[in-house]
Amino acid sequence: MKKSKLVIFTTGLVRENPVLVWVLGCCPVLAVSTMAVNGIGMGAATTVVLFGANIVISLLKNIIPEKIRIPCYMVIIATFTTIVQLLIKAYAPAIDQALGIFLPLILFNCIIFARAELFAFKNSVTDSAVDALGMGAGFTMALLILSSIREILGSGTWFGISLTADYVDPMILMILPPGGFFVFGVMIATQNFLTKGRGVKRKSFSCTGCPSAEACTHIKKEEV
């Protein structure tokens, strides 16, 4: 049954949020989320790359050979990553400096590769574009919430505007790695609570059709 555009878009926001459900792209999420503006910057950059890559991969899905599709994904994603990086360097140098090495590393973001392989390579251009916007919005939303909590508690500011810094001593721990992991864990727990743990349907796996099934069976017999 074909999904509606609204269902495709909202899937990435809550039910299959790439950060809180699939737990993908955690490296930049934890590294740049000390300030809300950094979260918005990383989220927007990743969304643009994901949007462009999904559209191009969907357009070329009937041309890209099956055996070399991963290298083709890398070339396409690297192209959009370079374009976004150069644009940010030119028009938002402060964001470029804040994101640092994590901006060019969008090329290796698991979210983009996952959507290219699981969705864009199998669906229409329109659906792939909507999927990219939904997943990008979910990624940006998770980053914004995480970075906002860490900035408010750890610096007493939000988007650089003083909120509690003049009244309460900031919790420096929140802008350090342990604070990031703590808030991230609380967010995942909250997501599981709100969705009752039904974010992603569990799938059953078996050895049927696996090329390594015979070798695994042989190893197990030797261990016994």
N, C-alpha and C positions, 0 to 999 in steps of 0.2 A: 504494500500500500504506500503510495507516494505521500510524503510529508508536506504539509503546507509551509509556506515561507515563514510564517510566524512561529511555527513549531521548530523549524530549523534554527531560527535566530535565537529563540529563548532557551534552546537546549544547552547552549554554551554559557548561559548566564547562571543557571542554578543546577539543574539536574546533572549536567556533565561539565561543570565548570573545570577548565583545564588545570587550574591551580589547586582548588579545594577538593576536587573529586578525583581527577586523574593524577594530581600531584606532579605535574610536568613543569619544566622551566623554573624549578625552585632556586637554582643558583642566582640568577639575576633578581628574582623576587626578594630573596633574603638580603642580597648584597646592596641593592640600591634603595631599599624601602625605609631609609632613615629620615627622608623628607618627602612630604606629599607631592611636591613639584617633581621630584625624581620619579615617583611612581607614575604620575601622569605622562611624563616624558617617555619613559620606557614602554608603558602601555600603548601610547599612541604610535611610537616607532614600530613596535612589534605588530600592531594591527595593520599598519600600512604595508609592511612586508608580507604579512599573511594574506592580506586582500589581493595584492598584486600577484603573488605566487599562486594562490588558488585559481585565479582567473586564467593565468597563462597555462598552468598545468592542465586545467580542465579543457582549454582550447586545443592543447596538443596531445591529449590522452590517446587519440587514435593514431598518432604519428610516432610518439615515443615508444621505442622497442621495450618489450617487457623486461628483458634481461639487463638493460642499462638504465632503468627508470630512476634508481637512486642517484647515480651521478648526474642525470639530467635535472633532478630536483635540486641538487646542490648548486648547479650552475644558475638556475633560475632564481633560487633564493638568494644566492650570493650577489646577483645583479641588483635585485631590489634592496638588499641590505646596504650595498655600496651607495646606491642612489640616496637612500634615506640618511645614511651617515654623512654624506657630503652636504646635503641640504641642511641638516642640523648644525654642522660645522659652520656653514655660511650664515644661517639666520638665527641660530640659537646656541652660540658658543658656550654660554653658561651651562646649558643642559648637556652639551657634549662633554664638557669638562667634568660635570658631576657623574655622568654615566660611565665615563672612562672606557675601559676595555670591554665592558659589557654591551656597549652599543654594536661594535662589529661582531661580537659573539652571538648576535641575533641569528646569524647564519646557522648556528648549531642548536638553536632552540628546538627542543623536542616537540613543542606544540605545533610548530610550522610543518615539520616533517610528518607528524602524525596526521594532521588534517590533509596534507598532500596525498598521503598513501591511503588513508581510510575514507576520504570523502571526495576531494577534487578529482582524483584519478578515475572515479567511478560515477560521477554525477555531472549534471549540466553546468554551464557557465554561471547561470543565474543562481542556482542553488549553491554552488561553490562560493560565490561572492557573498551571499547571505550567511552561509556557514562561517566564513572568515570574519564577517562583521560581528556575528554573535559570539564566536570564540574570542575575538579580540576585545569585545566589550566585557566579557566575563573575566579575561585576564587583567584588563585595566581596572575593573571594579575591585577585584581581589587585591591588586597592588595598591590602589588608592586607600582602601580600608586599612590594610596593614600598615602602610606608610603614615597614614593620618594618626593612627593609634600610637605608633612609635614616636612620631614627632611631638604630639601633644604631651605624652607622658615623659618622654626623654628630653625634650627641649623647651616645653612650655609654649610652643608656637604652632601655628598651622598655616602653611604656605608663607612662612616668614613673618606672619602677624602674631604679635604677642597675645597669648590668651591667659595662661596661668603662671607664666614665668615670674611675674611680679608678686604673686601671692603664695605659691607653693614651690618648694625646691624641686627642680626637675629630677626624674629618676634616670640617671645617666645609663643605668643598666639597659634601658629600653632601646637605646641607639647602638648598643653593642650586640655582637652575634647572639649571646644567650637570650637577650630580650627579644630579638627577632624570632628565634626558634620558639620561644614561649608563646608569643602572640600568634604566630603561625599555627601552632598546635591548638590553641584555643579556638581559632577561626575554623579549623578543620572539624573540631569536635562540635562546634555550633552548627556547621553545615550538616553534619551527620544527624544531629538532633532534629533540625528543622525538616530534613528530608526523610527522617526515620531510617537512615541507612540505606535508602533505595536509590541513591544517586546513579549507580551503574548496575545493570542487571548482571548477576553472576552467571558465568558460562561454565559448562562442564567440558573437561578436556579428556581425551583418551589417546592411546598410542596408535590408534588406527590411522593409517596413511602417513605416519611419521617415518622418514627415511632412516632414522637412527633407532627405530624400535627393536630391530633384531640385535643390534649391538648392545643396547641397554639390557635386554633380556639375558644376553650372554654374560654380561658383567655381573648381574644379580645372581646368576647361577654359580659363578666363580666365588662370589662373596659368601654364599651359603656353604 
